[in-house]
Amino acid sequence: MAISTRREFIFLAAAVSAGCVGRENEIPASTGPAPVVRAPAVGQSWRYAKHDYFTGKVVDTQIDRVTKVGRSVEIESRSEKVEDKPITFPSWGDSWWQEYMGDETAVAPAPTEVQKPWGMIIVDPHWSELQAFEKAIPLWPTQLRPGWSTTVGTQYMIPDSHETMPSQLTMRAQRWESITVPAGHFNALRYYNIIDFRFTNVSERTAALRQENIWFAPEIGRWVVRESFGTFREDVGTEVKESSYRWELLSWT
């Protein structure tokens, strides 16, 4: 994908984010010890209002809950809009899952988010197509300090397919901010993700680019705000915008 397109995308995404309701204030740099991320435990949960990014309308209420802590950490997502039933995807198939995840087969069915270890995601159900990565990638900055950055290239697969597609994540921590959401007031590390990837060959979509702006609160072990938006190209060359959303934390346990 052309560099100019990437730069324009980042610039426009940042400009849109700046237009949101002003709820963030930058926190001066601290010389104290680095914050510690809360360790995972079964039963921990986070409840989010999912907004249409541009209209602000609430389109769903999502509940993420830790269901397993062991060699991997599993987080199940549920939707209040569909009577608190799990958000579902096509079946993976036991043989596919066992082949992909190796000897750890006692796992919940999709769309469980799988981190292995904590803070490194290997199965991500956040997108319209659930993605399983060849190697785990950071879910938040491994060093909680402004200026930290990384670029990670990997391959991913989707359910019921053995085709692998390339994906490259660029993550950069920007600054600490004091942010207020319905769940309360938090000190959060703001960072962004740029995700450059390709869709499956059977899709009519080709090159794609996504950006996320995320406010991560170490004390709760998850984000308090997450924004996602992006574009992709169709085979005919038309550029299309993906649906864009903003999640805000309503409560946590």
Backbone hydrogen bonds, N-H to C=O, Kabsch-Sander energy under -0.5 kcal/mol:
donor,donor_aa,acceptor,acceptor_aa,energy
6,R,2,A,-1.9
7,R,3,I,-2.7
8,E,4,S,-2.4
9,F,5,T,-2.5
10,I,6,R,-2.5
11,F,7,R,-2.5
12,L,8,E,-2.7
13,A,9,F,-2.6
14,A,10,I,-2.3
15,A,11,F,-2.1
16,V,12,L,-2.4
17,S,13,A,-2.3
18,A,14,A,-1.9
19,G,15,A,-0.7
19,G,16,V,-1.1
20,C,17,S,-1.7
23,R,21,V,-1.1
25,N,178,S,-1.7
27,I,176,W,-2.7
38,R,218,P,-2.7
43,G,66,V,-2.4
44,Q,41,A,-2.0
46,W,64,D,-2.5
47,R,251,S,-2.8
48,Y,62,Q,-3.5
49,A,248,E,-2.6
50,K,48,Y,-0.5
50,K,60,D,-2.9
51,H,49,A,-0.7
51,H,246,R,-3.0
52,D,57,K,-3.1
53,Y,244,S,-2.6
56,G,52,D,-2.4
59,V,50,K,-3.1
59,V,57,K,-0.5
60,D,50,K,-1.2
62,Q,48,Y,-2.3
63,I,78,R,-2.9
64,D,46,W,-2.9
65,R,76,E,-2.4
66,V,44,Q,-2.7
67,T,74,E,-2.6
68,K,74,E,-1.2
70,G,72,S,-1.8
73,V,115,Q,-3.2
74,E,68,K,-2.2
75,I,113,E,-2.6
76,E,65,R,-2.8
78,R,63,I,-2.6
79,S,85,K,-1.9
80,E,61,T,-2.8
82,V,79,S,-0.7
83,E,80,E,-1.2
84,D,79,S,-1.1
85,K,79,S,-0.7
85,K,82,V,-0.8
87,I,77,S,-1.7
97,W,93,G,-2.3
98,Q,94,D,-2.6
99,E,95,S,-2.2
100,Y,96,W,-2.3
101,M,97,W,-3.2
102,G,98,Q,-1.2
104,E,101,M,-1.0
105,T,103,D,-1.4
107,V,105,T,-2.3
112,T,109,P,-1.1
113,E,75,I,-3.2
114,V,123,V,-2.0
115,Q,73,V,-3.0
115,Q,113,E,-0.5
116,K,117,P,-0.6
116,K,120,M,-2.7
120,M,117,P,-2.4
121,I,137,I,-2.6
122,I,114,V,-2.9
123,V,114,V,-1.7
124,D,131,Q,-3.2
130,L,128,S,-0.5
131,Q,124,D,-2.5
132,A,157,M,-2.6
133,F,122,I,-2.7
133,F,131,Q,-0.5
134,E,155,Q,-3.1
137,I,121,I,-2.2
139,L,119,G,-2.7
140,W,119,G,-0.8
145,R,143,Q,-2.2
147,G,173,A,-2.8
148,W,145,R,-1.7
150,T,171,M,-2.2
152,V,169,L,-2.9
154,T,167,S,-2.7
156,Y,165,M,-2.4
157,M,132,A,-2.3
161,S,158,I,-1.1
165,M,156,Y,-2.4
167,S,154,T,-2.4
168,Q,196,D,-2.5
169,L,152,V,-2.9
170,T,194,I,-2.6
171,M,150,T,-2.6
171,M,169,L,-0.5
172,R,192,Y,-2.1
173,A,148,W,-3.0
174,Q,190,R,-3.1
175,R,190,R,-1.2
177,E,188,A,-3.2
178,S,25,N,-3.7
179,I,177,E,-0.6
179,I,186,F,-2.9
180,T,23,R,-1.3
181,V,184,G,-2.7
183,A,249,L,-1.7
184,G,181,V,-2.3
186,F,179,I,-2.8
188,A,177,E,-3.1
188,A,186,F,-0.7
189,L,216,F,-2.8
190,R,175,R,-3.1
190,R,188,A,-0.7
191,Y,214,I,-2.5
192,Y,172,R,-2.1
193,N,212,E,-2.2
194,I,170,T,-2.6
195,I,210,R,-2.6
196,D,168,Q,-2.6
196,D,194,I,-0.6
197,F,195,I,-0.6
197,F,208,A,-1.8
198,R,166,P,-1.6
199,F,206,T,-1.0
203,S,200,T,-1.6
206,T,233,R,-3.8
208,A,197,F,-2.1
209,L,231,T,-2.7
210,R,195,I,-2.3
211,Q,229,F,-3.1
212,E,193,N,-2.0
213,N,227,E,-1.4
214,I,191,Y,-2.8
215,W,225,V,-2.7
216,F,189,L,-2.4
216,F,214,I,-0.6
217,A,222,R,-2.0
220,I,217,A,-1.6
221,G,217,A,-1.0
222,R,217,A,-1.1
224,V,215,W,-2.8
225,V,215,W,-1.1
226,R,247,W,-1.7
227,E,213,N,-2.7
228,S,245,Y,-2.4
229,F,211,Q,-2.1
231,T,209,L,-2.7
232,F,240,V,-2.3
233,R,207,A,-2.2
234,E,238,T,-2.5
235,D,204,E,-2.2
237,G,234,E,-2.5
240,V,232,F,-3.3
242,E,230,G,-2.6
245,Y,228,S,-1.8
246,R,51,H,-2.0
247,W,226,R,-3.0
248,E,49,A,-2.1
249,L,224,V,-2.4
250,L,47,R,-4.0
251,S,47,R,-1.3
253,T,45,S,-2.3
